[in-house]
Amino acid sequence: MIGAATPSLQQALKSLTSPNLLIDCRSIAPGDEFSLLPEEAGSMATRSVKARRASGAARIVARGFLARLGFPSCALPKSPTGAPLWPAGVIGSLAHDATIAVAAVARTRDVRGVGVDIELAGPLSANMMGLVVTPAERQRIENDPVRAMHLFVAKEAIYKALHPLDGRFLEYHDISVDLPGNRALTRNGRAIELRFCLSTHIVALALV
Ligand SMILES: CC(C)(COP(=O)(O)OP(=O)(O)OC[C@H]1O[C@@H](n2cnc3c(N)ncnc32)[C@H](O)[C@@H]1OP(=O)(O)O)[C@@H](O)C(=O)NCCC(=O)NCCS
């Protein structure tokens, strides 16, 4: 782990790491906004300091991974769709909540698409349940709001993995998640492998 994020989250994230996939987190700290390179800062110039700080923190983690994979340090600006742009040969995903930033990075020869999302561990609010969870999923999770939160985090991670590949907007109900099977299927036939870790936060990793 980079920065002073909680040890339990550090431990939990290790379970998501594999030889082909690097994932880590960092506590978002004042000053992280200054780690944004000019091209990155230019791609998010209208955003608040808080948002740029979180984006800077995620890019500190991602740049560490680029170095570990033997790639030169480079800017990871936002594309017009919001997705980060990666150098040739690398694919990755970023996420942040109020305090923690996460980055997941892989080589394109190993993984076609990757998405990551993080939320505070806890239940999904009742008013989000209908928006996020399909009737079939609702039956499978027996209306459990904690498992519903897992579905929410998974679907956000899946969107981040697939949107750069397919350029398609997805609604939550376009994705069907099989939690025990750690997999999901989209309405347009994409099969996704899922990995979760749970500590102070829930982190979902979606792999295409
Ligand atoms: C992409 C999206 C899911 C991000 O969720 P979020 O909770 O707002 O923000 P997070 O902190 O989790 O993630 C932010 C990161 O997502 C990444 N991201 C943003 N848009 C993206 C896209 N289209 N594709 C891939 N990654 C994207 C960026 O790296 C961003 O970090 P950055 O601003 O530092 O570059 C959301 O903003 C979005 O675009 N939603 C529309 C589609 C949707 O929600 N459909 C229902 C779910 S299937």
The ligand as a Gaussian input file, in Angstrom:
#p B3LYP/6-31G(d) Opt

LIG

0 1
 C      -17.583000       5.851000     -14.594000
 C      -18.450000       5.988000     -13.378000
 C      -19.132000       4.628000     -13.134000
 C      -17.486000       6.396000     -12.234000
 O      -18.031000       6.325000     -11.019000
 P      -17.857000       7.392000      -9.820000
 O      -18.431000       6.702000      -8.633000
 O      -18.401000       8.692000     -10.243000
 O      -16.328000       7.680000      -9.559000
 P      -15.141000       6.733000      -9.048000
 O      -14.356000       7.449000      -8.051000
 O      -15.616000       5.371000      -8.695000
 O      -14.273000       6.604000     -10.361000
 C      -13.729000       7.711000     -10.947000
 C      -12.805000       7.232000     -12.027000
 O      -13.538000       6.491000     -12.986000
 C      -12.823000       6.570000     -14.201000
 N      -13.785000       6.756000     -15.273000
 C      -14.605000       7.799000     -15.470000
 N      -15.335000       7.610000     -16.584000
 C      -14.948000       6.408000     -17.091000
 C      -15.312000       5.657000     -18.233000
 N      -16.237000       6.099000     -19.093000
 N      -14.712000       4.477000     -18.447000
 C      -13.771000       4.005000     -17.594000
 N      -13.370000       4.674000     -16.489000
 C      -13.963000       5.868000     -16.248000
 C      -11.832000       7.706000     -14.101000
 O      -10.547000       7.180000     -14.031000
 C      -12.191000       8.360000     -12.785000
 O      -11.065000       8.800000     -12.076000
 P      -10.339000      10.192000     -12.476000
 O      -11.414000      11.217000     -12.520000
 O       -9.349000      10.380000     -11.395000
 O       -9.714000       9.940000     -13.816000
 C      -19.566000       7.045000     -13.493000
 O      -19.099000       8.297000     -13.307000
 C      -20.274000       7.037000     -14.821000
 O      -19.770000       7.499000     -15.825000
 N      -21.514000       6.519000     -14.822000
 C      -22.360000       6.484000     -15.964000
 C      -22.751000       5.085000     -16.300000
 C      -23.411000       4.399000     -15.156000
 O      -23.306000       4.763000     -13.999000
 N      -24.146000       3.319000     -15.484000
 C      -24.671000       2.477000     -14.461000
 C      -23.620000       1.507000     -13.981000
 S      -23.485000       0.183000     -15.118000

